Each structure stands twice: as structure tokens, then as C-alpha cells.
Amino acid sequence: MKKYIVLYHASGSAMKKMQEIGPEEMKKGMEPWMIWAKKCGRNLVNLGAPLGGGIKLSKTGSEPSKKNVVGYSILQAENIETAKKLLKNHPHLEWTDGCEIEVHEAQPLPNQ
């Protein structure tokens, strides 16, 4: 099985909306995620967590990231097509306009 890193993107307005909701609404908002996680079963290696405050590092210093990465998950699947099927109708895509998902295959290190 291959591993896939799933990155969740959201617009600034979507993130502001998330910061304004209360604990009960947050709990209710996680219900579709738990349904998705159950559907993935053993293919979901790590549900992940929300991310915030990203910075971009370079040789010349650092600056705030403009990528709008707001969370991650880790999946395992036979191939990218299977990974895409696991992400079909994902609750992140239904949450609000400007939400996207990016998937990357984790490549093995040479000689490992």
C-alpha cells in the first residue's frame, strides 16, 4: 500500500468563519468527518488535525505562508485513483466555498 498526504485548503473567509463558531457547532461540524473516517476504515492511517500559523522558510529568512493549508490527513491506498475515491464527497469540500483538497503520494526514501 502507498501512503498519501492529504492537505486541506480553505480561503481566509472560510477560516474566519471557523474561528467564529462555538463548541457545539464545532462538534456538530465534525460529525461528517467521523462518518468519512469510518467509511475509509483501515485506509485512514491518521485523521490528522487542523493546522494554522504556517510560515515559509527560505535561505533569506521566513514569512507567513500564503498557501492556506488548514489541516491534513494520511491515507493508504493501492494507487492515487483509490485515494481519490476515498476523498470523493469529503466533508471539507462541502463545508464552504473556497475549500479544496490536495493529495500527494509519499515517496519512499532511496535505499530504504
Buried (B, 14 or more C-beta within 10 A) or exposed (E): EBBBBBBBBBBEEBBEBBEEEEEEEEEEEEEBBEEBBEEBEEBBBEBBEEEEEEEEEEEEEEEEEEEBBBBBBBBBBEEEEBBEEBBEEBBBEEBBEBBEBEBEEEEEEEEE
